[in-house]
Amino acid sequence: MFNPLNEENLRFIEFDRDDPLEREMAHTLATITMNWGRIECYIFAIVVSIDVKGKDWVAEFFKSPAVDERKKASKKAIRKALEKSYPEFITALESVFDKLTTLQNRRNPLAHGVWLRGPSPGNFIVRPLRLKSKTDISLEDPIDVDLTYVGNIVSDMHCLSQSLASLGAEMMAHQQLKKWGKR
């Protein structure tokens, strides 16, 4: 059972500003944090590109702070709107959402875990926190985090952003073709 009062869990961790590796690690983590909302924004843009008047979709999208809830709401609305006119888009979007889930599973422990110093500078051990109940928190198995780990997340975030932007553009083109009677 996780004890939040354990001395190791109470020690404050900072990056060593004099160590170039740890400075780069801090910069890369900041990049992940600063750009996560961009991914959520792309998802929202896809939803809006399907139906600009979709006020119910907007409300559903922002109802829950959890990305999983936003993905479910987006998928449901998209499937309903496109199941007849453009089912191929649903398949492409689900593939991108699968990549998002994989990325999210690697990013979330960084944002919601307990960070501990690793065996060497620039190496950390992150213990993801899980809320079992309102009164019980547990720590999952540790993840070794280094510059390569966080760098791969940034790289994957770039690729995912491009995929989402492409799908948004594709959906806007589809909607225009529908308007012109070409779909």
NUROMI-874067 format. One line per 2 residues: for each residue z negated, y, x negated of N, C-alpha, C, CB. Coordinates in Angstrom, 3 decimals. Glycine has a CB too. Layout:
# residues N
Z,Y,X,Z,Y,X,Z,Y,X,Z,Y,X  ... $
END
This chain:
# residues 183
0.000,-1.185,-0.840,0.000,0.000,0.000,0.000,1.248,-0.884,-1.221,-0.002,0.955  0.753,2.229,-0.496,0.888,3.477,-1.243,-0.386,4.304,-1.123,2.100,4.284,-0.741 $
-0.893,4.744,-2.249,-2.057,5.621,-2.259,-1.614,6.980,-2.775,-3.214,5.033,-3.134  -1.489,7.987,-1.884,-1.018,9.294,-2.325,-1.994,9.983,-3.274,-0.769,10.175,-1.129 $
-3.235,9.528,-3.307,-4.233,10.157,-4.169,-4.329,9.510,-5.542,-5.576,10.114,-3.505  -3.487,8.508,-5.786,-3.426,7.900,-7.109,-3.038,8.985,-8.111,-2.410,6.703,-7.143 $
-3.718,9.024,-9.270,-3.482,10.108,-10.222,-2.025,10.208,-10.645,-4.347,9.919,-11.439  -1.341,9.086,-10.795,0.063,9.131,-11.195,0.909,9.851,-10.145,0.599,7.711,-11.424 $
0.562,9.689,-8.869,1.308,10.331,-7.793,0.960,11.808,-7.655,1.044,9.619,-6.484  -0.184,12.230,-8.178,-0.609,13.616,-8.060,-0.103,14.499,-9.194,-2.102,13.680,-8.007 $
0.274,13.891,-10.316,0.747,14.677,-11.460,2.039,15.396,-11.124,0.951,13.780,-12.685  2.066,16.677,-11.391,3.244,17.496,-11.138,4.264,17.248,-12.238,2.872,19.001,-11.057 $
5.519,17.063,-11.862,6.570,16.791,-12.843,7.499,17.990,-12.915,7.361,15.501,-12.481  7.841,18.377,-14.124,8.833,19.417,-14.353,9.836,18.919,-15.375,8.169,20.736,-14.826 $
11.008,19.496,-15.325,11.988,19.192,-16.356,11.636,19.986,-17.608,13.434,19.516,-15.873  11.875,19.383,-18.744,11.661,20.051,-20.026,12.842,20.978,-20.271,11.499,19.016,-21.196 $
12.605,22.287,-20.165,13.685,23.267,-20.293,14.261,23.332,-21.701,13.189,24.632,-19.893  13.512,22.828,-22.676,14.001,22.837,-24.052,14.866,21.625,-24.368,12.837,22.895,-25.014 $
14.881,20.654,-23.478,15.660,19.441,-23.695,16.998,19.580,-22.964,14.879,18.175,-23.203  18.124,19.603,-23.691,19.440,19.778,-23.035,19.731,18.709,-21.981,20.547,19.760,-24.082 $
19.295,17.486,-22.215,19.529,16.407,-21.260,18.796,16.677,-19.947,19.082,15.061,-21.852  17.554,17.117,-20.053,16.792,17.386,-18.833,17.279,18.654,-18.130,15.305,17.512,-19.159 $
17.763,19.633,-18.875,18.362,20.818,-18.249,19.601,20.418,-17.451,18.729,21.882,-19.320  20.411,19.546,-18.030,21.616,19.070,-17.334,21.238,18.250,-16.100,22.495,18.225,-18.286 $
20.181,17.466,-16.218,19.697,16.673,-15.081,19.260,17.607,-13.946,18.515,15.748,-15.513  18.524,18.654,-14.276,18.079,19.614,-13.262,19.287,20.288,-12.603,17.145,20.679,-13.892 $
20.254,20.658,-13.412,21.468,21.292,-12.893,22.225,20.342,-11.950,22.385,21.728,-14.059  22.332,19.105,-12.329,23.072,18.128,-11.527,22.346,17.847,-10.209,23.267,16.816,-12.318 $
21.021,17.756,-10.262,20.249,17.577,-9.019,20.394,18.788,-8.107,18.761,17.337,-9.336  20.412,19.970,-8.686,20.612,21.179,-7.891,21.988,21.163,-7.232,20.454,22.435,-8.766 $
22.982,20.667,-7.937,24.339,20.565,-7.387,24.346,19.642,-6.166,25.330,20.042,-8.464  23.643,18.533,-6.265,23.550,17.597,-5.130,22.887,18.292,-3.945,22.750,16.313,-5.525 $
21.783,18.947,-4.194,21.033,19.612,-3.124,21.849,20.723,-2.484,19.721,20.178,-3.664  22.475,21.543,-3.314,23.210,22.696,-2.788,24.451,22.299,-2.002,23.608,23.609,-3.919 $
25.021,21.149,-2.293,26.281,20.776,-1.658,26.154,19.740,-0.547,27.206,20.263,-2.686  24.959,19.222,-0.295,24.808,18.224,0.766,25.159,18.820,2.131,23.370,17.673,0.783 $
24.747,20.049,2.365,25.075,20.712,3.628,26.570,20.885,3.825,24.403,22.058,3.693  27.319,21.003,2.730,28.770,21.131,2.802,29.375,19.871,3.439,29.368,21.371,1.388 $
28.838,18.728,3.087,29.335,17.476,3.666,29.071,17.459,5.165,28.672,16.250,2.988  27.871,17.883,5.562,27.563,17.949,6.987,28.475,18.950,7.697,26.091,18.330,7.199 $
28.791,20.039,7.022,29.682,21.052,7.590,31.086,20.484,7.814,29.750,22.283,6.667  31.574,19.675,6.890,32.883,19.043,7.065,32.890,18.126,8.288,33.267,18.249,5.807 $
31.805,17.389,8.478,31.717,16.524,9.664,31.789,17.374,10.926,30.405,15.687,9.649  31.033,18.458,10.931,31.058,19.367,12.074,32.465,19.935,12.287,30.046,20.511,11.871 $
33.145,20.305,11.211,34.494,20.871,11.326,35.459,19.870,11.954,35.012,21.304,9.948  35.292,18.593,11.622,36.154,17.568,12.238,35.897,17.509,13.737,35.909,16.174,11.595 $
34.632,17.538,14.124,34.293,17.496,15.546,34.889,18.708,16.263,32.756,17.451,15.742  34.728,19.879,15.690,35.261,21.093,16.313,36.788,21.071,16.351,34.774,22.336,15.559 $
37.422,20.496,15.328,38.890,20.452,15.329,39.432,19.561,16.438,39.403,19.961,13.981  38.631,18.640,16.926,39.073,17.785,18.026,39.037,18.556,19.342,38.193,16.521,18.120 $
37.987,19.371,19.521,37.858,20.122,20.761,37.015,21.366,20.491,37.224,19.247,21.886  37.690,22.479,20.323,36.993,23.734,20.026,36.038,24.107,21.149,38.000,24.867,19.796 $
36.369,23.710,22.364,35.521,24.048,23.501,34.369,23.062,23.674,36.349,24.097,24.767  34.233,22.128,22.781,33.236,21.066,22.915,31.813,21.515,22.681,33.550,19.974,21.976 $
31.321,22.403,23.523,29.965,22.928,23.362,28.911,21.810,23.417,29.677,23.971,24.446  29.173,20.800,24.211,28.234,19.673,24.268,28.191,18.957,22.930,28.626,18.686,25.388 $
29.309,18.854,22.265,29.358,18.210,20.958,28.554,19.013,19.951,30.808,18.050,20.482  28.717,20.338,20.005,27.982,21.199,19.080,26.485,21.018,19.296,28.385,22.685,19.267 $
26.055,21.013,20.550,24.635,20.828,20.850,24.162,19.465,20.344,24.377,20.960,22.371  24.960,18.442,20.556,24.596,17.093,20.100,24.541,17.030,18.577,25.599,16.054,20.635 $
25.480,17.685,17.934,25.544,17.674,16.472,24.292,18.291,15.856,26.786,18.425,15.989  23.806,19.376,16.445,22.654,20.067,15.873,21.320,19.664,16.490,22.836,21.536,16.020 $
21.351,18.732,17.427,20.116,18.311,18.089,19.166,17.612,17.125,20.435,17.388,19.256  19.675,16.779,16.280,18.851,16.008,15.354,19.130,16.443,13.927,19.108,14.500,15.518 $
18.075,16.580,13.115,18.305,16.952,11.716,18.820,15.783,10.874,17.022,17.488,11.108  18.782,14.582,11.402,19.179,13.407,10.625,20.694,13.254,10.591,18.539,12.145,11.204 $
21.224,13.045,9.413,22.669,12.856,9.259,23.131,11.648,10.064,23.043,12.682,7.769  22.336,10.581,10.117,22.728,9.397,10.881,22.948,9.740,12.347,21.668,8.301,10.751 $
22.069,10.555,12.909,22.229,10.940,14.305,23.493,11.783,14.491,20.992,11.715,14.792  23.772,12.645,13.526,24.987,13.463,13.610,26.222,12.592,13.516,25.006,14.525,12.504 $
26.177,11.596,12.630,27.324,10.697,12.503,27.540,9.934,13.805,27.120,9.713,11.328  26.467,9.423,14.399,26.597,8.673,15.655,27.167,9.556,16.754,25.236,8.103,16.090 $
26.639,10.779,16.874,27.129,11.695,17.907,28.595,12.034,17.665,26.280,12.983,17.939  28.936,12.285,16.408,30.325,12.613,16.079,31.244,11.440,16.380,30.449,13.013,14.604 $
30.849,10.247,15.957,31.677,9.058,16.194,31.905,8.836,17.684,31.022,7.814,15.573  30.843,8.972,18.460,30.945,8.744,19.894,31.917,9.744,20.534,29.556,8.848,20.552 $
31.754,11.001,20.191,32.618,12.034,20.760,34.066,11.855,20.301,32.109,13.428,20.370  34.234,11.542,19.040,35.580,11.360,18.494,36.263,10.150,19.120,35.524,11.203,16.970 $
35.534,9.052,19.219,36.111,7.832,19.800,36.558,8.098,21.236,35.088,6.663,19.761  35.711,8.774,22.003,36.041,9.055,23.394,37.287,9.940,23.496,34.855,9.727,24.095 $
37.376,10.933,22.628,38.490,11.877,22.692,39.801,11.292,22.170,38.149,13.117,21.909  39.725,10.337,21.247,40.934,9.894,20.555,41.325,8.441,20.779,40.766,10.114,19.118 $
40.561,7.707,21.563,40.829,6.273,21.669,42.238,5.970,22.165,39.823,5.632,22.590  42.812,6.876,22.928,44.176,6.647,23.421,45.221,7.396,22.602,44.280,7.062,24.878 $
44.919,8.642,22.235,45.959,9.459,21.598,46.097,9.239,20.096,45.678,10.900,21.849  45.019,8.795,19.408,45.130,8.686,17.951,44.092,7.698,17.402,44.950,10.076,17.292 $
44.186,6.411,17.768,43.190,5.432,17.324,43.170,5.227,15.806,43.449,4.110,18.000  44.295,5.499,15.140,44.332,5.349,13.675,43.349,6.302,13.004,45.758,5.601,13.139 $
43.156,7.460,13.611,42.229,8.444,13.044,40.805,7.899,13.077,42.310,9.787,13.816  40.467,7.220,14.139,39.123,6.640,14.257,38.876,5.663,13.116,38.947,5.928,15.624 $
39.849,4.837,12.818,39.727,3.869,11.724,39.522,4.582,10.385,40.978,2.970,11.661  40.312,5.618,10.132,40.193,6.367,8.878,38.836,7.059,8.790,41.326,7.405,8.757 $
38.396,7.615,9.899,37.114,8.314,9.905,35.955,7.342,9.674,36.922,9.059,11.232  36.026,6.171,10.275,34.956,5.194,10.069,34.870,4.756,8.613,35.170,3.979,10.963 $
36.002,4.651,7.951,36.015,4.306,6.534,35.305,5.396,5.723,37.469,4.114,6.032  35.576,6.656,6.049,34.919,7.765,5.347,33.430,7.788,5.676,35.573,9.119,5.723 $
33.080,7.507,6.921,31.656,7.471,7.287,30.925,6.340,6.556,31.498,7.300,8.813  31.602,5.229,6.312,30.989,4.147,5.525,30.680,4.633,4.111,31.922,2.907,5.473 $
31.610,5.396,3.527,31.367,5.967,2.194,30.210,6.964,2.245,32.646,6.658,1.654  30.137,7.729,3.331,29.030,8.674,3.497,27.693,7.947,3.544,29.220,9.505,4.770 $
27.643,6.836,4.252,26.402,6.069,4.348,25.969,5.553,2.977,26.572,4.896,5.323  26.907,5.041,2.207,26.599,4.566,0.863,26.064,5.706,-0.003,27.847,3.944,0.214 $
26.714,6.847,0.076,26.288,8.014,-0.686,24.913,8.492,-0.231,27.311,9.142,-0.547  24.717,8.515,1.055,23.438,8.940,1.617,22.304,8.024,1.146,23.507,8.954,3.154 $
22.571,6.728,1.071,21.541,5.783,0.629,21.155,5.977,-0.834,22.021,4.361,0.839  22.053,6.563,-1.622,21.722,6.862,-3.021,21.096,8.241,-3.163,22.971,6.769,-3.896 $
21.501,9.187,-2.317,20.992,10.555,-2.399,19.596,10.695,-1.802,21.942,11.501,-1.697  19.332,10.067,-0.676,18.063,10.269,0.026,16.821,9.971,-0.807,18.038,9.422,1.242 $
16.793,8.904,-1.600,15.595,8.694,-2.420,15.332,9.846,-3.404,15.726,7.390,-3.189  16.394,10.501,-3.859,16.203,11.629,-4.770,15.510,12.783,-4.056,17.551,12.092,-5.347 $
15.883,12.997,-2.797,15.322,14.108,-2.031,13.985,13.764,-1.395,16.292,14.536,-0.961  13.741,12.482,-1.128,12.560,12.095,-0.362,11.723,11.039,-1.068,12.972,11.588,0.993 $
11.751,11.033,-2.366,11.005,10.020,-3.105,9.972,10.649,-4.021,11.951,9.151,-3.913  9.130,9.800,-4.563,8.141,10.227,-5.548,8.766,10.029,-6.926,6.786,9.423,-5.404 $
8.861,11.104,-7.678,9.462,11.078,-9.011,8.378,10.841,-10.044,10.222,12.395,-9.308  8.632,9.916,-10.951,7.721,9.616,-12.057,8.518,9.685,-13.347,7.042,8.211,-11.885 $
7.869,10.034,-14.413,8.542,10.080,-15.719,8.948,8.684,-16.126,7.631,10.712,-16.800  10.141,8.582,-16.684,10.625,7.307,-17.193,10.227,7.117,-18.645,12.138,7.212,-17.046 $
10.761,6.094,-19.273,10.376,5.760,-20.642,10.908,6.724,-21.696,10.846,4.387,-20.963  11.906,7.550,-21.340,12.479,8.466,-22.328,12.850,9.780,-21.648,13.722,7.835,-23.016 $
13.045,10.848,-22.427,13.468,12.119,-21.830,14.761,11.947,-21.040,13.655,13.190,-22.918  14.813,12.605,-19.905,16.014,12.516,-19.073,16.082,11.258,-18.232,17.226,12.592,-19.932 $
15.053,10.431,-18.303,15.005,9.194,-17.521,13.803,9.278,-16.590,14.918,7.924,-18.449  14.035,8.991,-15.308,12.974,9.069,-14.309,12.970,7.809,-13.471,13.145,10.311,-13.417 $
11.840,7.567,-12.884,11.701,6.468,-11.939,11.390,7.119,-10.595,10.571,5.428,-12.381  12.199,6.816,-9.602,11.997,7.382,-8.272,11.584,6.261,-7.340,13.282,8.099,-7.753 $
10.493,6.484,-6.635,9.994,5.524,-5.648,10.248,6.104,-4.254,8.461,5.218,-5.868  11.255,5.595,-3.544,11.545,6.121,-2.202,10.361,5.932,-1.260,12.787,5.437,-1.617 $
10.047,6.980,-0.537,8.978,6.946,0.464,9.537,6.460,1.790,8.326,8.340,0.630  8.804,5.616,2.458,9.171,5.166,3.800,7.959,5.321,4.704,9.675,3.686,3.788 $
8.195,5.902,5.846,7.150,6.072,6.838,7.156,4.839,7.731,7.355,7.381,7.668  6.132,3.998,7.565,6.059,2.775,8.379,5.565,3.096,9.783,5.131,1.732,7.717 $
4.592,3.981,9.853,4.054,4.447,11.127,3.559,5.868,10.905,2.903,3.507,11.660  3.001,6.466,11.932,2.529,7.843,11.786,1.401,7.967,10.773,2.067,8.374,13.121 $
0.750,6.870,10.465,-0.384,6.931,9.540,-0.201,6.078,8.289,-1.631,6.502,10.248  0.944,5.460,8.123,1.143,4.561,6.988,2.456,4.860,6.269,1.120,3.103,7.454 $
2.328,5.204,4.985,3.483,5.465,4.135,3.541,4.382,3.074,3.410,6.884,3.487  4.744,3.927,2.773,4.882,2.946,1.706,5.905,3.447,0.697,5.296,1.563,2.271 $
5.820,2.903,-0.487,6.804,3.189,-1.524,7.688,1.967,-1.678,6.120,3.567,-2.879  8.992,2.192,-1.708,9.918,1.092,-1.923,10.054,0.824,-3.413,11.292,1.399,-1.298 $
10.850,-0.180,-3.738,11.071,-0.533,-5.138,11.618,0.660,-5.909,12.033,-1.726,-5.250  11.212,0.783,-7.170,11.642,1.938,-7.960,13.127,1.908,-8.292,10.845,2.010,-9.238 $
13.675,3.096,-8.435,15.069,3.284,-8.835,15.050,4.027,-10.161,15.897,4.071,-7.740  15.780,3.521,-11.139,15.920,4.216,-12.412,16.964,5.308,-12.238,16.317,3.233,-13.563 $
16.560,6.538,-12.522,17.459,7.677,-12.344,17.637,8.376,-13.685,16.911,8.666,-11.269  18.896,8.532,-14.061,19.225,9.270,-15.277,20.436,10.143,-14.970,19.507,8.301,-16.488 $
20.938,10.808,-15.981,22.054,11.725,-15.780,23.299,11.012,-15.255,22.380,12.436,-17.080  23.545,9.811,-15.689,24.697,9.051,-15.201,24.560,8.779,-13.700,24.839,7.719,-15.979 $
23.363,8.396,-13.273,23.110,8.099,-11.860,23.410,9.325,-10.997,21.647,7.642,-11.653  22.829,10.474,-11.349,23.030,11.670,-10.529,24.452,12.217,-10.693,21.999,12.753,-10.902 $
25.036,12.060,-11.876,26.420,12.488,-12.088,27.389,11.718,-11.214,26.805,12.323,-13.544  27.150,10.423,-11.042,27.998,9.606,-10.164,27.879,10.054,-8.711,27.623,8.121,-10.286 $
26.686,10.471,-8.312,26.514,10.970,-6.945,27.326,12.246,-6.748,25.019,11.231,-6.639  27.256,13.164,-7.714,28.033,14.409,-7.609,29.523,14.089,-7.528,27.747,15.343,-8.819 $
29.985,13.199,-8.367,31.398,12.819,-8.353,31.792,12.232,-6.998,31.692,11.808,-9.474  30.962,11.353,-6.467,31.246,10.745,-5.168,31.180,11.777,-4.039,30.263,9.604,-4.892 $
30.300,12.770,-4.180,30.227,13.846,-3.180,31.528,14.646,-3.175,29.018,14.781,-3.464  32.083,14.924,-4.363,33.368,15.633,-4.439,34.456,14.841,-3.720,33.772,15.877,-5.913 $
34.536,13.556,-4.008,35.564,12.702,-3.374,35.375,12.662,-1.868,35.517,11.266,-3.946  34.141,12.519,-1.413,33.873,12.465,0.019,34.225,13.787,0.683,32.405,12.117,0.277 $
33.876,14.896,0.043,34.217,16.212,0.594,35.718,16.347,0.776,33.696,17.332,-0.315  36.471,15.896,-0.212,37.928,15.970,-0.123,38.453,15.088,1.009,38.566,15.556,-1.457 $
37.885,13.914,1.157,38.311,13.013,2.237,38.018,13.624,3.599,37.610,11.648,2.112  36.830,14.208,3.748,36.469,14.829,5.021,37.343,16.044,5.301,34.991,15.234,5.021 $
37.609,16.849,4.279,38.473,18.021,4.458,39.881,17.586,4.868,38.527,18.863,3.158  40.370,16.531,4.264,41.692,16.012,4.596,41.740,15.527,6.042,42.074,14.875,3.644 $
40.690,14.827,6.463,40.658,14.356,7.848,40.585,15.525,8.824,39.468,13.416,8.065  39.847,16.553,8.462,39.778,17.742,9.316,41.144,18.398,9.462,38.774,18.750,8.748 $
41.856,18.523,8.361,43.200,19.103,8.404,44.146,18.217,9.221,43.750,19.297,6.974  44.035,16.923,9.033,44.871,15.986,9.794,44.604,16.117,11.287,44.617,14.537,9.337 $
43.327,16.269,11.648,42.990,16.389,13.064,43.520,17.698,13.646,41.472,16.302,13.258  43.447,18.771,12.883,43.991,20.045,13.378,45.498,19.929,13.596,43.680,21.199,12.385 $
46.193,19.251,12.689,47.635,19.045,12.850,47.907,18.186,14.078,48.240,18.386,11.590  47.119,17.141,14.278,47.275,16.275,15.448,47.106,17.079,16.738,46.256,15.115,15.403 $
46.098,17.923,16.770,45.837,18.714,17.974,46.990,19.691,18.240,44.502,19.484,17.834  47.551,20.263,17.197,48.681,21.178,17.375,49.897,20.425,17.906,49.026,21.882,16.044 $
50.154,19.234,17.361,51.262,18.425,17.853,51.052,18.041,19.312,51.426,17.171,16.996  49.812,17.737,19.684,49.519,17.444,21.091,49.842,18.647,21.972,48.041,17.042,21.263 $
49.446,19.814,21.496,49.680,21.050,22.252,51.179,21.268,22.458,49.056,22.266,21.522  51.982,20.948,21.474,53.431,21.120,21.550,54.109,19.964,22.288,54.013,21.250,20.151 $
53.313,18.969,22.690,53.872,17.831,23.399,54.536,16.803,22.500,54.852,18.307,24.393  54.225,16.806,21.237,54.830,15.873,20.280,53.958,14.637,20.068,55.070,16.572,18.941 $
52.822,14.548,20.696,51.940,13.376,20.594,51.532,12.936,21.965,50.697,13.677,19.742 $
END
